[in-house]
Amino acid sequence: MTRALSCLLLLAIACGDDAGDTTPAPDGGPGPDLAMTDDAAVEMDADTTEPDGGPVGSCTGTPGVVDAIDGTGFLVLSSDYSSTAIGVVDVEAAAVTNARWVDSSTASAGLVAALSGDVVFPSTMPFGGVALVDRGNDAITRFCTDGGLVGQVRVGTDANYANPQDAYFSLLGPDAWVSRYEPHLDAADELDRGSDLLAFDADAMVRGDSRVDLSVFGGTVSGLDAQGDPADVVVAARPGSVVEVRDGFLLVGLGRIPADLFGEVRGHLPGAVALVDVAAGTAELHTLDAMANCGTVIAIPGVTGEAIVACGGYSDAYFGDTATERASSGLVRVTVDDGGVIATDLVWGTTGEGVSAVNGIVALDRDRVVGVVWGEWGVSGDQLVLTDFDAGTQTLIGEATETYAIGSGAFHGGHLLIPDASTDEAAVWRFTVTADEVTRDGELEVDAILPPRAVTAYGVR
């Protein structure tokens, strides 16, 4: 690390980057995106089988609702928090070829509601198509790459807002799960209680009749009220990202922060993840020592049985305390064996000169991730940092002009795409990734009106 870069990163530490809640409202939080290398990716064409000869899913929908797109590629989500557009990216041509493939004006008899302004990509895409997690509408929407609409399923109710965070789609059939962030533990119908994984049928796009209850991983703890005095607070599990780490096992990130996010008492439980045995319908809690607010889990390209957990940190002080948040933030590599036994390894803490680059995390390989350090309002913009666990280094590879402008990126086929929503120069940054370096190649122009918030790869698992 050069002296100049070290100084710059040290300045970032002092700039009050708030890595508190893992759900910063308008962009829907740091929901992780699919990141696969050529070696690891399975390209999903119709009427095919898995590499081992097993069956795969299908994608059949009402034809002609949207344009057909390639079987694999990148998508960019642009939003002003009132409306949303999904664009198609041609990386080789260095262009967004269809900026409004799907947007908030898309209408069809199969859509209960048009896209809201609070939409994110799921961690994994369904077979042969694209899914969108619409937090504003409490819905999951699924399209086929041939332009067909599979349907839309609502996962909350008028009385019980679910705030879906992520969705997992099986390759072996219609089984799918959605993580629901909001707790409604007094709901009369058990299926409406939230703080869980809810099953749904990804072919019929209807709710299932089973859930994995994660609310037991919350509880009442002693926190601090607005005056800084001790006070009890109810903490909810607040499940976030969902990643399949082994066949039949899902790793779910948990926030474990107040059930009332806007209440006058703050408090938290230690950072943790839940390992869900899908067949058994059970979940086991695994705490992450010294960490807090660990709702983000991302897959590692080409690696089975491991995932990276990003912990944003948390402070019980009413207005937050940057040093406390940073001290409880970090990156943890989780390993799951065939029997569902977990081992954890803190691969990057934020002591010493390290910065809290734990937002918008994208894994490049087992030892390298890129992440965002939030800037400070009116003082500095966000920073995109490459963290190398093996070398023990962090390198600044991009900087936005505004705070909370760099969104969730995606990596596939040696290409890394990162969205920058800065009002003066909104664009998607393009990088080429090799085993030795990450090189910035330029920018992609995006939607003329809506700034880019997230990028994902589709058609690969």
Secondary structure in CASP SS format (residue, H / E / C, confidence):
PFRMAT SS
TARGET T0000
AUTHOR 0000-0000-0000
METHOD secondary structure of the structure
MODEL  1
M C 1.00
T C 1.00
R H 1.00
A H 1.00
L H 1.00
S H 1.00
C H 1.00
L H 1.00
L H 1.00
L H 1.00
L H 1.00
A H 1.00
I H 1.00
A C 1.00
C C 1.00
G C 1.00
D C 1.00
D C 1.00
A C 1.00
G C 1.00
D C 1.00
T C 1.00
T C 1.00
P C 1.00
A C 1.00
P C 1.00
D C 1.00
G C 1.00
G C 1.00
P C 1.00
G C 1.00
P C 1.00
D C 1.00
L C 1.00
A C 1.00
M E 1.00
T C 1.00
D C 1.00
D C 1.00
A C 1.00
A C 1.00
V C 1.00
E E 1.00
M C 1.00
D C 1.00
A C 1.00
D C 1.00
T C 1.00
T C 1.00
E C 1.00
P C 1.00
D C 1.00
G C 1.00
G C 1.00
P C 1.00
V C 1.00
G C 1.00
S C 1.00
C C 1.00
T C 1.00
G C 1.00
T E 1.00
P C 1.00
G C 1.00
V C 1.00
V C 1.00
D C 1.00
A C 1.00
I C 1.00
D C 1.00
G C 1.00
T C 1.00
G E 1.00
F E 1.00
L E 1.00
V E 1.00
L E 1.00
S E 1.00
S E 1.00
D C 1.00
Y C 1.00
S C 1.00
S C 1.00
T E 1.00
A E 1.00
I E 1.00
G E 1.00
V E 1.00
V E 1.00
D E 1.00
V C 1.00
E C 1.00
A C 1.00
A C 1.00
A E 1.00
V E 1.00
T E 1.00
N E 1.00
A E 1.00
R E 1.00
W E 1.00
V E 1.00
D E 1.00
S C 1.00
S C 1.00
T C 1.00
A C 1.00
S C 1.00
A C 1.00
G C 1.00
L C 1.00
V C 1.00
A C 1.00
A C 1.00
L C 1.00
S C 1.00
G C 1.00
D C 1.00
V E 1.00
V E 1.00
F C 1.00
P C 1.00
S C 1.00
T C 1.00
M C 1.00
P C 1.00
F C 1.00
G C 1.00
G E 1.00
V E 1.00
A E 1.00
L E 1.00
V E 1.00
D E 1.00
R C 1.00
G C 1.00
N C 1.00
D C 1.00
A E 1.00
I E 1.00
T E 1.00
R E 1.00
F E 1.00
C E 1.00
T C 1.00
D C 1.00
G C 1.00
G C 1.00
L E 1.00
V E 1.00
G E 1.00
Q E 1.00
V E 1.00
R E 1.00
V C 1.00
G C 1.00
T C 1.00
D C 1.00
A C 1.00
N C 1.00
Y C 1.00
A C 1.00
N C 1.00
P E 1.00
Q E 1.00
D E 1.00
A E 1.00
Y E 1.00
F E 1.00
S C 1.00
L C 1.00
L C 1.00
G C 1.00
P C 1.00
D E 1.00
A E 1.00
W E 1.00
V E 1.00
S E 1.00
R E 1.00
Y E 1.00
E E 1.00
P E 1.00
H C 1.00
L C 1.00
D C 1.00
A C 1.00
A C 1.00
D C 1.00
E H 1.00
L H 1.00
D H 1.00
R C 1.00
G E 1.00
S E 1.00
D E 1.00
L E 1.00
L E 1.00
A E 1.00
F E 1.00
D E 1.00
A C 1.00
D C 1.00
A C 1.00
M C 1.00
V E 1.00
R E 1.00
G E 1.00
D E 1.00
S E 1.00
R E 1.00
V E 1.00
D E 1.00
L C 1.00
S H 1.00
V H 1.00
F H 1.00
G C 1.00
G E 1.00
T E 1.00
V E 1.00
S E 1.00
G E 1.00
L E 1.00
D C 1.00
A C 1.00
Q C 1.00
G C 1.00
D C 1.00
P E 1.00
A E 1.00
D E 1.00
V E 1.00
V E 1.00
V E 1.00
A E 1.00
A C 1.00
R C 1.00
P E 1.00
G E 1.00
S E 1.00
V E 1.00
V E 1.00
E E 1.00
V E 1.00
R E 1.00
D C 1.00
G C 1.00
F E 1.00
L E 1.00
L E 1.00
V E 1.00
G E 1.00
L E 1.00
G C 1.00
R C 1.00
I E 1.00
P E 1.00
A C 1.00
D C 1.00
L C 1.00
F C 1.00
G C 1.00
E C 1.00
V C 1.00
R E 1.00
G C 1.00
H C 1.00
L C 1.00
P C 1.00
G C 1.00
A E 1.00
V E 1.00
A E 1.00
L E 1.00
V E 1.00
D E 1.00
V C 1.00
A C 1.00
A C 1.00
G C 1.00
T E 1.00
A E 1.00
E E 1.00
L E 1.00
H E 1.00
T E 1.00
L C 1.00
D C 1.00
A C 1.00
M C 1.00
A C 1.00
N C 1.00
C E 1.00
G C 1.00
T E 1.00
V E 1.00
I E 1.00
A E 1.00
I C 1.00
P C 1.00
G C 1.00
V C 1.00
T C 1.00
G C 1.00
E E 1.00
A E 1.00
I E 1.00
V E 1.00
A E 1.00
C E 1.00
G E 1.00
G C 1.00
Y C 1.00
S C 1.00
D C 1.00
A C 1.00
Y C 1.00
F C 1.00
G C 1.00
D C 1.00
T H 1.00
A H 1.00
T H 1.00
E H 1.00
R H 1.00
A H 1.00
S C 1.00
S E 1.00
G E 1.00
L E 1.00
V E 1.00
R E 1.00
V E 1.00
T E 1.00
V E 1.00
D C 1.00
D C 1.00
G C 1.00
G C 1.00
V C 1.00
I E 1.00
A E 1.00
T E 1.00
D E 1.00
L E 1.00
V E 1.00
W E 1.00
G C 1.00
T C 1.00
T C 1.00
G C 1.00
E C 1.00
G C 1.00
V C 1.00
S C 1.00
A C 1.00
V C 1.00
N E 1.00
G E 1.00
I E 1.00
V E 1.00
A E 1.00
L C 1.00
D C 1.00
R C 1.00
D C 1.00
R E 1.00
V E 1.00
V E 1.00
G E 1.00
V E 1.00
V E 1.00
W C 1.00
G C 1.00
E C 1.00
W C 1.00
G C 1.00
V C 1.00
S C 1.00
G C 1.00
D C 1.00
Q E 1.00
L E 1.00
V E 1.00
L E 1.00
T E 1.00
D E 1.00
F C 1.00
D C 1.00
A C 1.00
G C 1.00
T E 1.00
Q E 1.00
T E 1.00
L E 1.00
I E 1.00
G E 1.00
E E 1.00
A C 1.00
T C 1.00
E C 1.00
T C 1.00
Y C 1.00
A C 1.00
I E 1.00
G C 1.00
S E 1.00
G C 1.00
A E 1.00
F E 1.00
H E 1.00
G C 1.00
G C 1.00
H E 1.00
L E 1.00
L E 1.00
I E 1.00
P E 1.00
D E 1.00
A C 1.00
S C 1.00
T C 1.00
D C 1.00
E C 1.00
A C 1.00
A E 1.00
V E 1.00
W E 1.00
R E 1.00
F E 1.00
T E 1.00
V E 1.00
T C 1.00
A C 1.00
D C 1.00
E C 1.00
V E 1.00
T E 1.00
R E 1.00
D E 1.00
G E 1.00
E E 1.00
L E 1.00
E C 1.00
V C 1.00
D C 1.00
A C 1.00
I C 1.00
L C 1.00
P C 1.00
P E 1.00
R E 1.00
A E 1.00
V E 1.00
T E 1.00
A E 1.00
Y E 1.00
G C 1.00
V E 1.00
R C 1.00
END
